[in-house]
Amino acid sequence: MRIRPVFLCAALAVTGVVGGSAVSQAATATTAPGNVRVAFHKVVGGLNSPVYVTSARDGSRRLFVVELGGAVRVVKNGAMQSAAYLNLTSEVLSGGEQGLLSIAFHPAFKAHPFVYAAYVRSDGALQVSRFKASSASASTIARSTEVRLFAAPHPNQTNHNGGQLMFGHDGFLYVTTGDGGGSGDPYGNAERLTSLSGKILRLNVDRACGSKHYCIPTSNPFPHAQSANKQLVFDWGLRNPWRASVDRSDGSLWIGDVGQDAWEEIDHVGTRSGIDFGWSCMEGRVVDNQSRCPGRTMRRPVSVYDHSNNRQAVIGGFAYHGPTYPFAHGLYVFADYASGETWLLGRTSAGGYPRALAAIFGGNLSGFGEGDAGEIYAVDLGGSLWHVTFHKR
C-alpha cells in the first residue's frame, strides 16, 4: 500500500475511455451521504497487524480477523479466542505488503466447511489455497488440510500483491491481484492478458477439472484461451486492488484500487466480465503513461481523490445493508490509510455517486469487513477491531 513519490503526468484526452458503471440501481442509497456520519467503536484490541475482517455467514456471530503475519483470530461477543483459528505463520512470507492477505468462507459453509486463503509464500508468489474445517462450528482448522489451487508469480518486487478473496452471488471465487510492483507497472502486467497480475480472477471452486482443484467458468471472457492464465482473467487494468467487496444487495463489485503518484480510485461495476480499468495508461482519471493507452477501451472510476492532506492509499470498503441502520442502506464506506479520512458514497437513480466526508479515523485503517448480518467492521494496523456505526447528522 506504500506510495512512492513520483511526479504526476499531465492530464490528456484518451480515445476509448468510457464512463458509467453498468450496475443495477437496485441498491440505490436511501439517504444522501452528506446527511450521515460514521463512528468507530472498539470491539477488541491486542491483534497483531490485522488487515482484514470477515464472517462465515453461518449465524455464529463470529468475526474472523486476518493478521498479516499469518494467523486468523476469532472474535465473538467482544472477546478474542486464545487459539488461532488458522495458523499459517510457518508458510507465510510477511513484512511490508507481504503476508496473509485475506480469507473467504464457502457460501454454503455449514454444508461445505471450506476456507480459502490468499497469502504470499516463501518465493514471493501470491498463493490461493483451500482449507477444510472438521465442521462449521470447529474452533480451529488444521494447516495440514491445505489444498493449493493456484499461485500468481511475483518474482521481481515485494509490493502490489492485491490478495482480496470474495465469493460472488454466482458462487464463484473472485481474486484480486496487484500489478507485480515497481513504479508504473514496468512489466506491463496489468494490461497483458496472459499475466495473472493486475487483475480480478474468477474460478469455480465447486468443481475440479483435470488436475486442477477448480474449473474455469464458461462465462469468463476467455474460457477457451490457449493460455491457462488468460482463462482465469475476469477483469484487468488494475494497479493494486488491495481491498474489494461484493455488494450483498445486487452482487456488484466495489474495488478500491491504490494509486501511484497522485490519485486514488473507487471502481464499481456489475457482474459483466471483460472490463479494462485502465492502468497503467490511466491513474484515476488522469493519463499516467500515454504509451499504454492505444487500442484500449477503459472504464472510468466512479470516485477519485488526490494526495493532498497526507492521503496515500485507498482502503476499499463495503456498501451497508445491515439491519441496524436502515437509513444508511446502500451507502458505501471507504477510507484513506494515511489521513484516516473516511467517506460515504451514495448511488442515485441517475447513475451518480455523490461523496461526503463522514469521519476521520485516528490511525491506519487497513481493511473493512462484514459480519453475519451485514454490519460493517474495520481493522487498523495498530491492532484493533472496530464496529462501524452510522448516524444521521
C-alpha positions as CSV (number, residue, x, y, z in Angstrom):
1,M,0.0,0.0,0.0
2,R,3.0,2.3,0.3
3,I,3.2,5.0,-2.3
4,R,6.4,6.1,-4.0
5,P,6.6,9.8,-4.7
6,V,6.9,10.3,-8.4
7,F,5.8,13.4,-10.3
8,L,2.3,13.4,-11.8
9,C,1.9,13.0,-15.6
10,A,-0.2,15.8,-17.2
11,A,-3.9,15.1,-18.0
12,L,-4.6,14.2,-21.6
13,A,-7.6,13.2,-23.6
14,V,-7.7,9.4,-24.2
15,T,-9.7,7.8,-27.0
16,G,-11.6,4.8,-25.8
17,V,-12.1,5.8,-22.2
18,V,-15.7,5.3,-21.3
19,G,-17.8,6.4,-18.3
20,G,-20.7,4.8,-16.5
21,S,-20.8,1.9,-14.1
22,A,-23.2,-0.5,-15.8
23,V,-24.6,-1.7,-12.5
24,S,-28.1,-2.2,-11.4
25,Q,-29.7,0.6,-9.4
26,A,-31.4,-2.0,-7.0
27,A,-29.1,-0.8,-4.2
28,T,-29.6,3.0,-4.7
29,A,-28.7,4.7,-1.5
30,T,-31.8,5.6,0.6
31,T,-30.1,8.7,2.2
32,A,-27.7,11.3,0.8
33,P,-24.2,10.6,2.1
34,G,-23.9,14.2,3.3
35,N,-26.7,13.5,5.8
36,V,-24.9,10.6,7.5
37,R,-21.8,10.4,9.6
38,V,-20.0,7.3,10.8
39,A,-18.2,6.4,14.1
40,F,-15.8,3.7,15.1
41,H,-16.5,1.7,18.3
42,K,-13.7,-0.5,19.5
43,V,-14.6,-4.2,19.8
44,V,-11.3,-5.7,20.8
45,G,-7.5,-4.8,20.8
46,G,-4.4,-6.9,21.1
47,L,-4.3,-8.0,17.5
48,N,-1.0,-8.3,15.5
49,S,-1.1,-6.1,12.4
50,P,-4.7,-7.0,11.3
51,V,-5.5,-6.4,7.7
52,Y,-9.0,-7.9,7.1
53,V,-12.1,-9.0,9.0
54,T,-14.9,-11.2,7.7
55,S,-17.6,-13.7,8.8
56,A,-18.7,-17.2,7.8
57,R,-22.3,-16.0,7.4
58,D,-23.3,-19.1,9.4
59,G,-25.2,-17.4,12.2
60,S,-22.5,-18.0,14.7
61,R,-21.8,-14.2,15.1
62,R,-18.1,-14.9,14.9
63,L,-15.8,-12.4,13.4
64,F,-12.6,-13.7,11.8
65,V,-9.6,-11.3,11.8
66,V,-6.7,-11.8,9.4
67,E,-3.3,-10.9,10.8
68,L,-0.5,-10.1,8.3
69,G,1.9,-12.4,10.0
70,G,-0.2,-15.5,9.1
71,A,-2.8,-16.1,11.8
72,V,-6.6,-15.8,11.7
73,R,-8.2,-14.8,15.1
74,V,-11.8,-15.4,16.2
75,V,-13.7,-12.6,18.0
76,K,-17.1,-13.2,19.4
77,N,-19.1,-11.1,21.9
78,G,-16.2,-8.7,22.3
79,A,-13.7,-11.4,23.3
80,M,-10.9,-13.0,21.3
81,Q,-10.4,-16.7,21.2
82,S,-7.0,-17.6,22.6
83,A,-6.0,-20.2,19.9
84,A,-5.7,-19.1,16.3
85,Y,-8.5,-20.3,14.0
86,L,-5.9,-20.9,11.3
87,N,-2.2,-20.5,11.8
88,L,-0.1,-20.2,8.6
89,T,2.8,-18.3,10.2
90,S,5.3,-21.0,9.1
91,E,4.1,-20.8,5.5
92,V,3.7,-17.0,5.0
93,L,6.4,-14.6,3.9
94,S,5.4,-11.5,5.9
95,G,6.6,-7.9,6.0
96,G,5.7,-4.7,4.2
97,E,2.9,-5.5,1.8
98,Q,3.5,-9.3,2.1
99,G,1.8,-11.7,4.4
100,L,-1.6,-13.4,4.9
101,L,-3.8,-11.0,2.9
102,S,-7.4,-12.3,3.2
103,I,-9.7,-15.3,3.7
104,A,-13.1,-16.2,2.3
105,F,-15.6,-18.7,3.5
106,H,-17.5,-21.0,1.2
107,P,-21.0,-19.6,0.6
108,A,-22.6,-22.8,2.0
109,F,-20.1,-23.1,4.8
110,K,-22.4,-25.1,7.1
111,A,-22.6,-27.9,4.5
112,H,-19.1,-27.3,3.0
113,P,-16.8,-26.0,5.7
114,F,-14.1,-24.8,3.4
115,V,-12.0,-21.7,4.0
116,Y,-9.9,-20.1,1.2
117,A,-6.8,-18.0,1.9
118,A,-4.6,-15.7,-0.1
119,Y,-1.0,-15.4,1.2
120,V,2.5,-14.5,0.0
121,R,4.6,-17.7,0.1
122,S,8.4,-18.0,0.5
123,D,9.2,-17.4,-3.2
124,G,7.1,-14.2,-3.2
125,A,4.2,-15.6,-5.2
126,L,0.6,-15.0,-4.2
127,Q,-0.8,-18.4,-3.2
128,V,-4.5,-19.1,-3.2
129,S,-5.4,-22.2,-1.2
130,R,-8.3,-24.1,0.3
131,F,-8.5,-25.4,3.9
132,K,-11.2,-27.6,5.4
133,A,-12.6,-27.4,8.9
134,S,-13.8,-30.6,10.6
135,S,-17.2,-28.9,10.9
136,A,-18.7,-25.5,10.6
137,S,-18.6,-25.0,14.3
138,A,-15.0,-26.1,14.8
139,S,-12.8,-23.6,16.7
140,T,-9.7,-24.3,14.6
141,I,-8.6,-25.5,11.2
142,A,-5.5,-27.7,10.7
143,R,-2.9,-26.3,8.4
144,S,-2.4,-29.8,7.0
145,T,-5.7,-29.6,5.2
146,E,-4.3,-27.2,2.7
147,V,-5.0,-27.8,-1.0
148,R,-3.2,-25.4,-3.2
149,L,-5.4,-24.0,-6.1
150,F,-3.0,-21.8,-8.0
151,A,-0.3,-19.2,-7.5
152,A,0.3,-15.8,-9.2
153,P,4.1,-15.4,-9.7
154,H,5.6,-12.3,-8.1
155,P,9.3,-12.6,-8.8
156,N,10.7,-9.0,-9.1
157,Q,9.1,-6.8,-6.4
158,T,7.6,-7.3,-3.0
159,N,4.7,-4.8,-3.3
160,H,1.4,-4.7,-5.1
161,N,0.1,-8.1,-4.2
162,G,-3.6,-7.4,-4.1
163,G,-4.9,-10.6,-2.4
164,Q,-8.6,-10.0,-1.8
165,L,-10.7,-13.1,-1.9
166,M,-14.5,-12.9,-2.1
167,F,-17.4,-15.0,-3.3
168,G,-19.9,-13.5,-5.8
169,H,-23.6,-14.1,-5.9
170,D,-22.8,-16.5,-8.7
171,G,-21.0,-18.8,-6.2
172,F,-17.6,-18.3,-7.9
173,L,-14.4,-17.2,-6.1
174,Y,-13.0,-13.8,-7.1
175,V,-9.3,-13.0,-6.5
176,T,-7.7,-9.6,-6.9
177,T,-4.0,-9.3,-7.8
178,G,-1.7,-6.4,-7.9
179,D,0.4,-5.5,-11.0
180,G,3.5,-7.1,-9.6
181,G,5.1,-4.0,-8.1
182,G,7.6,-1.4,-9.2
183,S,6.7,2.1,-10.3
184,G,4.5,2.5,-13.4
185,D,3.9,-1.3,-13.9
186,P,7.4,-1.7,-15.5
187,Y,6.5,-5.2,-17.0
188,G,3.1,-4.1,-18.4
189,N,1.4,-6.9,-16.4
190,A,-2.0,-5.1,-15.7
191,E,-2.9,-4.9,-19.4
192,R,-1.3,-8.1,-20.5
193,L,-3.9,-10.8,-20.5
194,T,-1.5,-13.7,-20.2
195,S,-0.3,-12.3,-16.9
196,L,-2.2,-13.1,-13.6
197,S,-1.1,-9.7,-12.2
198,G,-3.2,-6.5,-12.1
199,K,-6.4,-8.5,-12.5
200,I,-9.6,-9.8,-11.0
201,L,-9.5,-13.5,-11.5
202,R,-12.6,-15.8,-11.2
203,L,-12.8,-19.6,-10.7
204,N,-15.4,-22.2,-9.9
205,V,-14.1,-24.0,-6.7
206,D,-17.1,-26.4,-6.5
207,R,-15.8,-28.5,-9.4
208,A,-12.4,-30.0,-10.4
209,C,-11.2,-30.0,-14.0
210,G,-8.3,-32.3,-14.9
211,S,-5.5,-32.0,-12.3
212,K,-6.9,-28.7,-11.1
213,H,-9.0,-28.3,-8.0
214,Y,-11.2,-25.8,-9.8
215,C,-12.8,-25.1,-13.2
216,I,-12.9,-22.1,-15.4
217,P,-16.4,-20.6,-15.5
218,T,-17.6,-20.6,-19.1
219,S,-18.8,-17.0,-18.7
220,N,-15.2,-15.8,-18.1
221,P,-14.1,-13.6,-21.0
222,F,-11.5,-16.1,-22.3
223,P,-12.6,-19.6,-21.1
224,H,-11.0,-21.4,-24.0
225,A,-7.8,-19.4,-24.4
226,Q,-4.6,-21.3,-25.1
227,S,-3.0,-19.6,-22.0
228,A,-4.2,-21.1,-18.7
229,N,-3.6,-17.7,-17.1
230,K,-5.8,-15.9,-19.5
231,Q,-8.6,-18.3,-18.9
232,L,-8.7,-17.2,-15.2
233,V,-9.0,-13.5,-16.1
234,F,-12.3,-11.8,-15.3
235,D,-11.3,-8.1,-15.4
236,W,-7.9,-6.3,-15.8
237,G,-6.1,-3.0,-15.8
238,L,-5.7,-2.7,-12.0
239,R,-2.7,-1.4,-10.1
240,N,-3.1,-2.7,-6.6
241,P,-6.7,-3.6,-5.7
242,W,-5.9,-4.2,-2.0
243,R,-9.5,-4.2,-0.8
244,A,-12.6,-5.1,-2.8
245,S,-16.1,-6.4,-1.9
246,V,-19.2,-7.9,-3.3
247,D,-22.4,-5.9,-2.6
248,R,-24.7,-8.2,-0.8
249,S,-27.7,-6.5,-2.3
250,D,-27.1,-6.8,-6.0
251,G,-23.8,-8.7,-6.4
252,S,-21.9,-5.8,-7.9
253,L,-18.2,-5.3,-7.3
254,W,-16.7,-2.4,-5.3
255,I,-12.9,-2.0,-5.8
256,G,-10.5,0.2,-4.0
257,D,-7.5,0.5,-6.4
258,V,-4.4,2.0,-4.7
259,G,-2.9,4.7,-6.9
260,Q,0.7,5.7,-7.5
261,D,1.7,9.4,-7.6
262,A,-1.4,11.5,-7.1
263,W,-4.8,9.7,-7.4
264,E,-6.7,7.0,-5.6
265,E,-9.8,5.4,-7.1
266,I,-13.0,3.5,-6.3
267,D,-14.4,1.4,-9.1
268,H,-18.0,0.0,-9.1
269,V,-19.1,-2.4,-11.7
270,G,-21.8,-5.1,-12.3
271,T,-21.1,-8.7,-12.9
272,R,-20.4,-8.3,-16.7
273,S,-16.9,-9.6,-17.3
274,G,-14.1,-8.2,-19.6
275,I,-13.6,-4.7,-18.1
276,D,-10.4,-2.8,-18.5
277,F,-9.8,-0.4,-15.6
278,G,-7.1,1.4,-17.4
279,W,-3.8,1.0,-15.5
280,S,-1.1,1.9,-16.4
281,C,-2.5,4.2,-19.1
282,M,-4.6,5.9,-16.5
283,E,-4.1,6.7,-12.8
284,G,-7.6,7.6,-11.7
285,R,-9.0,9.8,-14.5
286,V,-5.6,11.2,-15.5
287,V,-3.2,9.8,-18.1
288,D,-0.1,8.3,-16.4
289,N,1.6,6.6,-19.4
290,Q,0.4,7.6,-22.9
291,S,2.2,4.7,-24.5
292,R,0.0,2.2,-22.7
293,C,-3.3,3.8,-23.9
294,P,-3.7,2.9,-27.7
295,G,-6.4,0.4,-28.6
296,R,-7.9,0.1,-25.1
297,T,-11.5,0.8,-24.1
298,M,-11.4,1.6,-20.4
299,R,-13.8,2.1,-17.6
300,R,-13.6,5.3,-15.5
301,P,-13.6,5.1,-11.7
302,V,-16.8,6.2,-10.0
303,S,-14.8,8.3,-7.4
304,V,-11.3,9.6,-7.2
305,Y,-9.3,11.7,-4.7
306,D,-5.9,13.3,-4.7
307,H,-2.9,13.0,-2.4
308,S,-3.4,16.3,-0.6
309,N,-3.9,16.3,3.2
310,N,-1.4,13.4,3.7
311,R,-3.6,11.0,1.7
312,Q,-1.7,8.0,0.4
313,A,-3.7,4.8,-0.2
314,V,-7.3,4.0,-0.6
315,I,-8.8,1.3,1.6
316,G,-11.9,-0.1,-0.2
317,G,-14.9,-0.9,2.0
318,F,-18.4,-2.2,1.8
319,A,-21.9,-0.9,1.0
320,Y,-24.0,-1.1,4.1
321,H,-27.0,-3.5,4.0
322,G,-27.3,-4.4,7.7
323,P,-30.4,-4.3,9.9
324,T,-29.3,-1.7,12.4
325,Y,-29.2,1.5,10.4
326,P,-31.9,1.2,7.6
327,F,-31.4,4.9,6.7
328,A,-27.9,4.1,5.6
329,H,-28.7,1.2,3.2
330,G,-26.8,1.4,0.0
331,L,-24.1,3.8,1.3
332,Y,-20.6,2.6,0.6
333,V,-17.9,3.4,3.2
334,F,-14.2,3.6,2.4
335,A,-11.2,5.4,3.8
336,D,-7.6,6.5,3.2
337,Y,-4.9,4.6,5.0
338,A,-2.7,7.5,6.0
339,S,-5.1,10.5,6.5
340,G,-7.8,8.5,8.2
341,E,-10.4,10.3,6.2
342,T,-13.5,8.1,5.9
343,W,-16.1,8.8,3.2
344,L,-19.5,7.6,2.2
345,L,-20.5,7.2,-1.4
346,G,-24.2,7.2,-2.4
347,R,-25.8,5.9,-5.5
348,T,-28.5,7.8,-7.4
349,S,-31.2,6.5,-9.8
350,A,-29.5,8.6,-12.5
351,G,-26.2,6.7,-12.0
352,G,-24.4,9.3,-9.9
353,Y,-22.1,8.7,-7.0
354,P,-22.2,11.6,-4.6
355,R,-19.5,11.5,-1.9
356,A,-19.2,13.1,1.6
357,L,-16.6,13.0,4.3
358,A,-18.2,11.1,7.2
359,A,-15.3,10.7,9.8
360,I,-11.6,10.9,10.4
361,F,-10.0,7.9,11.9
362,G,-7.1,8.4,14.2
363,G,-4.9,5.6,12.9
364,N,-4.1,3.5,9.9
365,L,-7.2,1.6,8.8
366,S,-6.1,-1.5,6.8
367,G,-9.3,-3.2,5.9
368,F,-13.1,-3.3,6.3
369,G,-15.4,-6.4,6.5
370,E,-18.9,-7.6,7.1
371,G,-20.5,-9.5,10.0
372,D,-23.1,-12.3,9.5
373,A,-26.0,-9.9,9.1
374,G,-24.2,-7.1,7.2
375,E,-22.9,-4.9,9.9
376,I,-19.6,-3.3,8.9
377,Y,-16.3,-3.7,10.8
378,A,-12.8,-2.3,10.3
379,V,-9.3,-3.1,11.5
380,D,-6.2,-1.0,11.9
381,L,-2.6,-1.9,11.8
382,G,-2.2,-0.7,15.4
383,G,-4.1,-3.9,16.5
384,S,-7.7,-3.2,17.0
385,L,-11.1,-4.3,15.6
386,W,-13.8,-1.7,15.3
387,H,-17.6,-1.7,14.7
388,V,-18.5,1.0,12.1
389,T,-21.8,2.7,13.1
390,F,-24.0,5.1,11.1
391,H,-25.7,8.2,12.5
392,K,-27.9,10.9,11.0
393,R,-26.5,14.4,11.0
